[in-house]
Structure formats: C-alpha cells, structure tokens
Amino acid sequence: MRTPPLRAAALLAAALHLGHGAAQPAATAPTLQPDALFARVSPNVWVLQTTDAQGQPLNTGTAVATGRAVAVTSCHLLAQAQSVSLRRDNVSYGAALEWPDVERGLCQLRVENLPAAPLEWRALDLLPVGSPLYVIGAPRGRELTLGTNLLAGIRRTADGAVEALQLAAPAEAGLEGAGVFDAQGRLVGMLGTSPPGAATPTLAMPAAWMAELPGRGRAAIAGLGTVPAAQPAGQGPRSVARVLRPVQIEYELRDRLTGARRKVVYRTDGQPGELLSFNGGSWIEKPGGEVVSVTGSAAGEFDLVMPPGGWVPRHPTPQLSWYTKYTATRGGTASVGMELTAVVKGHARLSVAGREIDTVRIEYEGYTDRAGSALTAGGAQTGRYRAEVWYAPELGRPVRFEMNARGGTSGGAFVISEALELVSIR
C-alpha cells in the first residue's frame, strides 16, 4: 500500500474519525510502555454482546470505538443478531449496524452517546515487518486483556492490494474484533475470524479499510436486493404427490450482511394425530404443509415474522394479491409489527436439493415496526420490508425465502438481510 499524500491522509483520517495525526511517522511519536499504552487506548475497546429474538446470548467479542458514536467489529460476530450492545464494567450502550463490508468481514456500528476519543491509525508502509504489536480485546467477552505480538508480514493479492496482516504468533482464543496497535498506541488493524482449522486468530484486517466502510457498505446494501433469477417454468407446476408427513426438514439460513451460514432443522415430535408437531411444538402444521402455529424463530425472519397461516395461501394462483397487517410475537419477548401487500408473480423452476423442481413465486412489500429488536437501539423503529417466497406445491412448503429490511433513525437504525433455502426433506 502506497503512503497517501498529506492532504489525502488528512481526509482519510477525517472519514475514519481517527484524528489528525493518523499517518504520523513513527519517529515523531514516542514509544509507550505497555501499561501506558493500555491506559491510553483501552477506553476505546469494548466488549460486544449480541442476542437473538428471544433475548438469549448469541456471540461475544470485541468492538473498537474509532470516534464518538462509531465503532467497528468483525461482521462474523453480528451473524443472526437481533440486538447488539457494547459494554464495559457496569456501562452498556445499544448499537445498530450501520455499514457492512461482508467481503472483508468488517462492519461499522452506530452507537449513540458512546463517548470515545478519536484514534490515530498507522499507515502500513510506515510499519516494517518485525514491528512490535499489541492486541487489546475481550477474550470470549470477559475483561479486557493486553497481548504482545509482532508483525510477521503483510499479505497481498496478485495485484498488490493488501489482503491481511499476518501476526507472528496466534492471539488468545476468543479475541475476534480486538484492536491491534503499534508501540505508539496507533491503530494498525483488527483481528478477524480465525482461518479454517485454526483455534486462534493470526490475521488482522488493516485499519485503512475502515475509511472505506461507508462506500463499500452502501454498495453492499444496494446489492442485497439482487438475487439469482429463477428459471421461468414453461407450464404450471406438475401434479406431484406432496410429502404429507415429513419426519425431518432441513434448511440453511444465510445472513447476507455477515456471510454467516447455519443449519436449521425441524424434527417431528413423533406424536400421531391430525397435526404434525416439530421441535417441541414450536412449529405445528397440517399434513401437506399448511402452517397452524409458529412460536419460535429458529429460521430467523422466516419464522419470526411469518404471517398468520404462513407465507403462502392455500391456493396461490398467478396475480392473486392480498393485504395483511399483524403483530408477530415469538418467545414472549420479540414483538414485531408487519404491514404487507403480497402478489403471486407466477411460476419458476429452481434447483432444490440437487434436482429441478417447480415453484410458485410470491412477492411481499410493505413496512415493519421493530420494538427494540433487529439490531435496534432504543424504542420502536419503522422501516421498509421486502420478501420473496418460492413455494413448491410438490413439497407443500417454501423452498426459498429472501428478505431485506431497512429503517429506523439514529441509534435505532436497522438493516436486515437473510436468505433461507431448503436442503433436504424426508
């Protein structure tokens, strides 16, 4: 990475909220003893905690405040989160996802009223291999720790772009999102997700990427609405016998803001009768797939805000449209208001579980009212909501669900984007 001219460096620092001395040469800044360095920069390092729709803990890690009301962290820590908070000692602040950079795994949070002094950052061209580094973070969400390390190298792509910073030794386990500082207390980077097969992180994302978060985040959010087009079916769905009484249904849920994926499995409770019960009664349907009730949110938004009776009407004929307004409550904690208009757009052919299958595509558009959930911080917030459902008459259930929602203001702003796909049914 080439060192930017002084004017460009100043603009970059302003965009980062990292202070006027961002690209200051090492010779003009005094080297700090570890205790003095920790005292100077640790007020900008916070424990990050996320919870699901029922208020249960999901992930813990570290976030670094780069300026007042702004913090950055690893996107991986935000996967499937319905609320985010930054805490230290007995102080806690609600946070909202502002800009995601899924490709690099770096996310910016908006944290209203968070008091944080601007951090200086260190240009990589002024940081030679072998330079001492200090890692400050909250391992597994506990109290802040200080670790020492060295810069082993700077990984670059074939065209010379910085790919990652390589640490000489693995950092302590559970330090994802921790800040990496030089001996003068300037931010060098942030620990990301551990490489596959590694128990502890050895790579860091460069601090210079933080300046690019707003632009890359806008582009990422704008691209969320573009999904792979389904191949239109030449004719209507074929008449095929449904799987009337499945014993196990498996989906894959993908958080498109963070790139995280997880398996969602519905297992029958094995009780005979007219109704089928899955996962301890959290999902109940009639033979053939008609939904009776949903009380959990295992599949994210698909479950959390499912309309009464399910996402698909009993007879989804082309151009059929309807309006629905309801409040979804799951687990006694999450309360989400929904006002949607739906239209059956026609037939499409998808590849599901390794074979081609006919589906009916339904579009939903409208508004959602989030009462202190879905990455909000504060009271109820309203935003736009859009979803697409691909329903397979052959299976009697949706095989793909895609949604995007964005709204709210200030610290209560929220951005949600999820995709759910059927993996298997038996």
N, C-alpha and C positions, 0 to 999 in steps of 0.2 A: 504494500500500500504506500503510495507516494504521500509525503507530508504536504498538506494543503497550504496555500499561501496564508499570510497572517489574516487577511480580511476574511477569506473563506473559513479559516479556523474559528474566527470570532462568531461568524454566522452559524457555524455548526454547533458551537458551544451554546449559543442562544437557543437554538432549536432543541438542544438536549436539556436545557435548564441546568447545565453543569458548570456554569461560571465562566468568567472572562479569562481565566488563566489556563484553559483546557490543554492547549498544546505546548505548555511551558517546558523548555528544555530541562533535563534532569539537573544540570549544573547550577541552575538558578534556584532550585528548591532544596531545602535541607533534608538530609536523610533523618527519618524519625526512628527512635527506639520502638520496639513492638508495642510496649504499653502505651506510649504516647500516640502511636498510630491508631491503636484500637480506640483510645479515648476520643480521637478526632473524628473518625469516620463511622464508628458503630452506631451513633444516633440515626444514621441513615439506613440501617439494616433492621428489618422487621421479620417477625415470624408470620408466615402466611398460612391461613387455615381456610379450607373450603368445606361446604356441607352440601348434602343432596336435598331433594324436595321435602323430605321428612325431617330435615334438620340434623341428620346424622353425619358425623365427620366423614369426609372423603379423602382428602390429601392434606399433608402438611409439608411445608418447605420454607423457603426464604424469598423475600422481595427486597429490592433495593430502591429507596426513595432517591430519585435524581434531582428533585426540586420540590417546591411546595405543591402539594396535592397531586403529585405524579410519582408513580413507582413502576418498576419493571420487574418481570419474573419470567420463569420458564413456562411456556404455554402448556406443557405437559401437566403441570400442577393444577391447571384450571379445567381439566377434562371432566365433563358431565356435571360441573359445579352449578348449583342453583343459588349459592351465596358465597361471597368471598370477604374475608376480613384480614386486617393487619393488626397484630398485637405485639406488645412488649410489656413485661411486668403486668401491671393491672390496667393498662391503657389499651383500647381497641378502637379501630376505625373500620367502617364498612367501605368496601371497594367495589368498583364496577369496571368491567373490561372496556377499554377504550379503543385500542388498536391492536389487532392480532397480526403477527407475521408467522403464519403456520410453517412456511417453507424453512425458515431459520429457527423456528421454535422459540421465538421471543415475543412476549406480549407486554403491552403497556396498560397500566391500570390508572383509573381516575379515583383519587382518594380525597374526598372533600375534607377540608380543615386539617389535613395532615401537615404538621409543621416540620419542614425539612430544609436545611440549608443546601444550596446548590453544590454539587460535587464537581471537582476538577476531573478531567479524564486525561489519559495518556495515549498519545499517538504511537502506533506500533512501530513506525520507522525510527522512533527515538528509544525503542526498548530492545536492546540486544539480547540474543539468546544467552541464557545463564543469569539473567537478572533475577534478583530475589522477588518473590511474590508472597502476598499474604491473603489468605482466604478467610472471610468473615461471614458466618451464616448461622443458621439454627438447625443443627442436625436432628432430623425427624421431629421438628417443631419444638425442640427444647430450648434452653437458654442459649444465647449467642456464644460462639467459640471463635478462637483465633488459631489458624493453622499456617505454617510456613511451607513454602514451596519454591520452585524455580521454573523459569520459562525454558522448556526443553526445545521449543521450536514453534514456527508459525506455519500451519498447513495452508496450502494454496491450491486452487484449481488449476487446470491446464492453461487457462488464460491469465493466470496470475492473481486472481481475486482471492482475498482472504477467506478461508473456509472455517478455520477454528484455531484456537491457541492450544498448544499441547503442553500440559504440565509434566514436570519431571517425575512426580510421584502422585499416586492416587490420593484424592482428597478423602476426608472422612465420609463414611456412608451417610446418606440422608441429607446431603448438603445441596441438593438441586436448587438453583436460583440464588446461591450465595454469591456475594461480590468478591471479585479478585482485584487487589490493589497493589500498587508498586510501593517501594520503600519510602516514597514521599507522600503516601496517602491518596494518590490519584487513582481513579477507577480505570482498570485495564480491561475488565470483562466480567462475565457472569457464567457460573457453572451451569451447564445444560444437562440434558438427560444422559445417563450413563450409556456408553456404547453397548450393543448386544453382547451378552456374555460377561460383561464387567459388573462387579458388585459395587464399585465406587466410581465416581466421575473422574476423568482425566483430561477432558476437553472443556474449553471455555469459549463462549461467544464474545467477540470483541466489542468493547464499549462503543466504538464508532457506529455499529449497527443501530444503536438506539436513536441516533439522529434521523435514520431512515424509516423509523417505525410509522409515523403518521402517513407518509406517502404510500408505503407498502401495505399498511393496514387498510387504507381506503381502497386500494386495488383489490386486496383480498376479500373485503366485504362486498365490493361491487361484483366480484366473480362468484359469490356464493349462490346467486340465483341461476347460474348456468349449470344445468345437469345434463348428463348424457341423454340424447333423444332416443326414445323408444321407437322401434321399427313399427310403423302402422301395419295393422293386420289387414289383409285383403278382404276378409269377410269378418263377420261377427264371431264371438267365441264359439268354439266347438262344444258340443254337448258331451261332457265327460263327467263321470261319476265323481262326486266330491269325497274327500277324506272326512267322513262323518264324525268319527270318534278317534282323533289322534291321541297318542299317549305322550308324545314329546314334540315340541315345536321350538326350533332354534333360529334366532335372528342374530345379525351383527349390527351393533349400534356404533355409528361413527360421529364423533364430534368434529364438524368441519372447521371449526375455529382453531382447534388444537391438533387435529390429525389423529387423536387417540381413538382406538377401537376397543370394543369389549363385547363379549358374548352375552346374549340374553336368552335364557332357556325357560320355557314354560313346560312343566311336568304335571301330568294329570295326578290328581289326588287319589285316583283309583276307586272312587265310590260309584257304584251303579246308580242309575236313575235317569230321569229325563234330561237333566242338566249336566254339563261337564264342568268340573272344578279343577283349576290349575293353581299351583304354588300356594297351597294352603287357603284357597278361597279368594285370593287376591284378583283372580280373573275367572269369571263364570260365563259360559256361553251355551247355546243350544247346539245339538248335533247339526253339523253343517256350517258352523262358524258364526251364527248370529250372536252378537255380544249382549249379555244380560247386565253385567256389572263389572266395574274395574275399580279396585280400591288401592292398588299400588302404582308405582311408577318405575318399574324395572326397565322399561324400554324408553326412558326419557320422555320427550314431548308426546310421542305416540300414545303412551299411557296417561301421562299427566293431564293433558287437556283434551282427551278423547270426548267427542260429543255424546250425549245420552243415546244409547242404542248403537254406538260405533261410528266409524268414519264412512261407512258405506250403507246406503239404503237397501232395502230388501230387493228392489228391482231397479238397478242402476241403468236405465235406458239412456241413449245419447241425447244430449241437450236438456235433460232433466235438471232443474235448478231448484234450490230451496235456501231458506234463511234460518239461522239458528242463533240463539242468544242464551247463554247459560253460564253458571259458575262451577268450576271443577275444583273439588276438594279431595286430596289424597292424603291418607295417613293422619288426618286430623290437624295438619299444620299448614300445608300449602293451599292457598285459595287464589284461583286464577279466573278472572272474568274473560269470557270469549264472546265475540260478536262476529259471525262469519256468514258469508254467502258462498254457496257451493254450486258447481256446474259439472255435469258429466260431459267430458270432452270427446269421448269416443273410445275406440278400441286400439290397443297397441300390443305388440309382441315383444316379450322380454326373455332373456336367458336367466332362468331360476334354477339353482342347484344343479347346474350342468345340463339343463335341457330347455328347449324353447317352449314357452307357454303363453297362451292368450290372456290378456288382461283388459280391464276397463280403467281408464284414467279419469280421476276426479280432481278438480282444482278448487281450493278454498282460498278466499281472500277476505280480509277484514281487520279487526282490531283485537288486541289483548290488553288486559288490565292486570299488571303484576303487583301484588300486595307484598312487597318486601321479599321477593324471591327472584329467581332467574338472573342472578348477578346484580340485583338492585341493592342500593344502599339508601334506606330511608322509607318513606311511605309509598303508597300506590303510585305506579307509573303506567302510562298508556303508550302503546306503540302499534305499528303495523304488523300484521301477521299474514303469512302466505304459506300454504302447504299443498303438496301434490300427493295423491294416493293412487297406487296401482293395485287394483283388486283382481284376483284370479278366481273366476267362477268355478274353475276346476277344483280348487282347493278350499273355496268358501271363505277366503280371508285375504287381507292385503299382503302383497309380497314385497312391496317397496313403499317407503314413506319418506318424503323430503320436506323440510320446513325451514323457513327463515323468519326471524322476528327481530325488530329493532325499534327502540323508542326510549322514552324517558328523557329526563334532563339532568344536567349537573351530575352529582354523585349517584343518582338513581338511574342513570342511563344503562340500557342493557342491549346486548347483541347475542342472539342465539341462532345456531345453525346446526341441524342434525340430519343424518340420513340413516334409515333403518332398512335392512334387506334380509329377506328370508334365506336361510342357509339350508335347512332341512326340516322335514316334517314326516313323522312316522306314527 
